[in-house]
Each structure stands twice: as structure tokens, then as C-alpha cells.
Amino acid sequence: MNGPQIQISFAPELHLFLAPGRRAGRTDVVTDGASTLGHVVESLGVPLTEAGDLYVDGRTVSVAHVPAAGERVEVRAVARPQSVPGAPLRFLLDVHLGTLARRLRLLGVDTAYFSEDVGDPALATYSARDRRVLLSRDRGLLRRRELWAGAYVYSDQPDEQLRDVLGRFAPALSPWTRCTACNGDLEPATKDFVAGLLQGGTERTYDVFAQCTACERPYWRGAHHARLAALVQTTLTEFPPPP
């Protein structure tokens, strides 16, 4: 770039996206005089999905603002909880977030997920078509223009990932209502109805079942139920439903 020089600073939450030299307060940036502020922010490493309000000389501007010489720019982090207007809150996760996908489904959050890598263009298209918030740790994927909405997952630890997503978007939680395998709705089922899908030991031991309306997978309170129930209870305690 060879044009107007501006000064820009970023919220501490965004420093992980920046080169080390840009993390300490306001730094100088030479622009080309034509690119938008959104382009400048992304060129410095911050996906626009993570940029909140933008201030120029103390006033808020949009990402379409074209910076002029001498302007002082402040880039804030996304406000939490973040509202996603225009569609029911639904998520789409990339191939690297399988554990997070299963936990969100366990909590009743509408979560699409591909267990195989379908490629960035397909994920972005799916996000736009179904109006789903794409969750990813891939910064390049989050910069794709066709995305409907997206968010960076800041941790590589499933417990922290779940806490991050629930704290950021505050989705309504309805545990035990979605299939953790395919995201379909669960409905109560009689033992007779699912008997053909059960192994002998399960059929003899359990009497209460649910079944996915999409993939027909049966569910019961088996050996892992106590661990899952503890996860659900801990989550509901930390993120209680609104009064």
C-alpha cells in the first residue's frame, strides 16, 4: 500500500490475530486510499467475524468506510452475547470440531456438522443457503465473502470451546432433544418399537427409550449417561435459561 497513513488499535481479545508488533497500542498503517476499513482490518489478520464496533476519531463507522489520512481507528471485539438477526440461531461446524458439535446437539442446539472435509467453498455455501453461523478455527475460511455469518473458536479444548460458543451466542438450551449423531429431533419410543435396533443385553436391561426421527437411531440411559448428565447439569448451572 502507498497512500494515506492512519493509526489503528485493536481490542486485547483480537491480539492473537495480529503480528506481534501491532499488539501494543496504536500503530501506523499506510493504506492505498481506496480500500475499505474492513479490508484493512482483514489485511492485518483479523477476520471481520471477530471485529465488533469500528471507531474513527471517536465516531462509529461501517466496514465500508474508506480511511483518510490521519484518522485514528479503534477496532473493538464483538459484543457478547452477540445477536444474529434475520434467522433462527443455528450453527455449522467444520470437520475439526466434532466433539463440540456433539456437545451442542446434546444440549439441544441445532448444529450441522460434516465428519469429512467437504472443502471451504461447500461450507461457506451451506452457511449462506441455510443461514447458519459457521464455527471454525480456520481464519481463512471465516474470510470467505459468501458466508452468512461466522465465528472463530478460540480454544482447542472442547470444554472451553463449548463455554466460548454458549457465552458468545447464548443459544436456547433444550438437552436430550437432538440426535448427537445426525442433529435430528428425538421423540419418545417404546421398547417394542425399537426392539429390532437393540442388542439383547440392552433390550433386557432398559425400558425407557427415545429415537431420532431422522436417522432412527435409538437412545437409552446406558453406561455413558451419568457422564453426559453431569456435563448437561454443569452447563445449565453456568448458563441458566432466562427467567
N, C-alpha and C positions, 0 to 999 in steps of 0.2 A: 504494500500500500504506500502511496505517496501523495498525501493530501492533508486535510485539516487534522490537527492534533487535538485529542481530547484527553481528559483524565477519567479513569474508571476505577471503581472499587466494588468488591463483591462481599456478600454476607459470609461469615465464617463457615456456614454449612456448605457453601459452594467451593471452598478452597481445595477440596480433594480433586476437583476437575481442572484446576489451574496449574500452570507451570510454577515452580517454587518462587520465582522472582515476582510473581503477581499476587502473592498471598498476604503480603504485609501492607495493608492500607491501599491508598490510591496510587495508581501507576499511569504513566503516559502511554497512549496508543495513537499511532498515526493511521488514519483511515484513508479511503480513496475518494471521499467526498460524494459518493453515490450509494454505497451500501447502507442498508438499514441497520438500526441498532441491534435488531435481532440477529442479523448476520454477523455483526461484530462480536456479540456475546458468544455465539456458537464458534466463531473462528478462534476464540481464546480458550475453548474447551468445554464450555458449559452448555449442555443440552437445554433448549428452551422449555422442555417439560419441567425443568428444575428451577427455572428463573421465575420469581414472583413479580412484584411491582418493580417497575423501572422508573427511576427518578433522574431528571435532567435539571440541574440548577434548582433543585428543590421542588419541582413540579412533576407530576406523573405523566408519562408518555407511553405510547404503544410500541410494540416491536417494530412497527413500520416507520418510526421516526428516523430521519436521516441526520446523524450528528453533524454539528457545525463546529468550527474551530473554537477552542477554548471552553467547550462545555464540560461540566463536571457531572459524571454519570455514576449513579449508585444502583447496583443490581441486588435486590433482596431475594431471599429464599421464598419458596412457595409457602403461603399461609396454611396452617393446619388447625382444624380439619379443612381439607381442600374440597370445595364443591365442584361437581362435574355437571353442568347444566345440560339440558336437552335430551336426556335419555336415562332410563333406569341404570343404576350403578352396576356394571358388570365388568369382569376382568378377563384378560387374555394373557397367559404366561408363556414365556419361551421355554425351550427344551431343557434349560439348566435349572428350572425352578419347580421340579416335580414334587418335592416334599412340601413346599409352600402351597402348591395347587391342591394337594390332598388335604392339607390342614384347612384351607379356606373352604373347601367343599364340606369338610366335616362340620364346620361352623355354619353351613347353610348359605354361603356366599356363592353366587353364580360365577363360576370360574371355568373358562375354556383353557385347554392345555393339550399340546401335542407332544407325545413321548418320543417322537423322532424329529430331527431338524428339517423343517419344511422350507427353510430359507427366509431371509429378511423380507423380500418383496411379498411373499404369501402372508406372513404375519401382519405386515402393515396393511395389506388389502383386507384381511379379515377384520382387523381393528376398525377400519373405516366402514366396511359393509355392515357389521353388526353393532357398531358404536360401542366398542369395548375398550376399556383402559388397558393398554399394553404395559405389563410389568416386565422389566428386563434389567440385567446388569451390563448390557451391551450398549455403550454410548452411541455408537454409530447407528444402531437400529432405531434408537429414540430420536435421531435427527431426520428420519425419513419424513418427507413432506406429506405423504398420503395418510399418515397416522391420524386417527380421530382424536385420541388422547393417549398419553403415556406417562410413565413414572419410572425413575431409576430406583432399583432396590439396593440400598446402601450397604447391607451386610451380606456375608456369605454363610451365615449361621441361621438355620431355619427358625429358631426361637426369636431371634432379633428381626428376621425378615417379616415374620407374622406381626410382631409388635409394631414395626415400622409401617406396614400397609394399613393395619387397623387404626393406628394413630393418625395417619395422614388422611384417610378417606372416610373413616367412621361408618363403614357399611353396617346395615342392619344384620344382626346375627340370629340364626334360627337353627341351632345344632340338630344333627341327626335327621335332616330333611333332604339331603342330597347324596347321591351316589359318589363315593370318593373315587371310583374308577372312571366314570364317564360324565359326571355332572348332572345326570338325570334326577328327577324327583323320586323320593321314596314314599311308598304307601304301605300301610299295614298289610300283612299277608298271613293266611292261615298255614299251619303246618301241612295240611293236605295239599294246598295249592302249590307249595314249593318243594314237596317231598321228592320229586324227581330230580331236583337240583342239589340234593343234600347227600353227604356221605352217611353211612349207617350210624356212626357214633354221634354225629351232630343231630340226626333225626331222633335218636333215642334220648339225648340229653337235654335238648332245648325245646321250648314250646312257643316262644314269642318271636315272631319274625317280621321283617319288612322286606320289600322287594323294589328294585329300581323299575320304574315304568318305561325306561328307555332300553336298557341292556338286559333286563330281567335278572340281574344278579341278586341273590338272596342275602339278607343281613340278619345277624343274631348277636346276642351278647356273649361272645366267645372269650377266648383266653386273653385277647388284647383289649377287651372292653374297659377294664379298670384303668389302664394307662391312657386310653383315649378319653375316658370320662374325666380323668384328672386334668388333662390338657384343656378340655372344654370348660371345666369349672374354674381353672386358673384364669383362662381368657375372659370368661364372663365376669369374674371378680375385678379384673383390671379394666375391662371395657364394658361396664354395665349398660343395659339398654336405657334409653332416655325415659324420664318419668312420664 
